[in-house]
Amino acid sequence: MKISVGSGSLHASRELLGVRAGCSRAELKTAYYAAAKVHHPDSATAAGADFARLKDAYDELLPHAPR
């Protein structure tokens, strides 16, 4: 699966991680860990660039997630 984030918008980041607007930090963390497990560079099917995009999306959304 090819991962792409367009302009770095919050919407694109939420879409990438598969979370809804207003999701909790716990939901965001769960979605990030699940996606990271699939796209981690050490896995047989992943590419490092995909993992970097996931990390960027997570870092962008984390400050906006309610505690």
C-alpha positions in Angstrom: 0.0 0.0 0.0 1.4 3.4 -1.0 1.0 6.1 1.5 0.8 9.7 0.5 0.1 12.9 2.4 -0.6 15.9 0.2 0.0 19.3 1.7 0.3 18.1 5.3 -3.2 19.2 6.2 -4.8 17.8 9.3 -7.5 16.2 7.1 -4.8 14.4 5.1 -3.1 13.3 8.3 -6.3 11.9 9.8 -7.1 10.1 6.5 -3.6 8.6 6.5 -3.9 7.2 10.0 -7.6 6.4 9.6 -8.9 8.4 12.5 -11.9 10.8 12.7 -11.7 14.5 13.6 -11.7 15.0 17.4 -10.4 11.5 18.2 -8.8 11.1 21.6 -5.1 10.7 22.1 -5.6 7.0 22.9 -7.4 6.5 19.6 -4.7 8.4 17.7 -2.0 6.4 19.4 -3.7 3.0 18.7 -4.2 3.9 15.0 -0.5 5.1 14.7 0.9 2.0 16.3 -1.2 -0.3 14.1 -0.1 1.5 10.9 3.5 1.7 12.1 3.6 -2.0 12.6 2.6 -2.6 9.0 4.8 0.1 7.5 7.9 -0.1 9.7 11.2 -0.3 7.7 12.1 -3.5 9.4 9.0 -5.3 8.1 9.4 -7.3 4.9 6.7 -5.3 2.9 7.4 -1.7 4.0 9.4 1.2 2.8 11.1 3.7 5.1 9.4 6.7 3.4 6.0 5.3 4.2 6.9 5.1 7.9 8.3 8.6 7.8 5.0 9.9 6.5 3.1 8.1 9.2 5.4 9.6 11.9 4.9 13.1 10.4 1.1 12.7 10.4 1.1 11.5 14.0 3.3 14.4 15.1 1.0 16.8 13.3 -2.2 15.5 14.9 -1.0 14.8 18.4 -1.1 18.5 19.6 -4.7 18.8 18.3 -6.0 15.6 20.0 -8.0 16.3 23.2 -6.5 14.9 26.3 
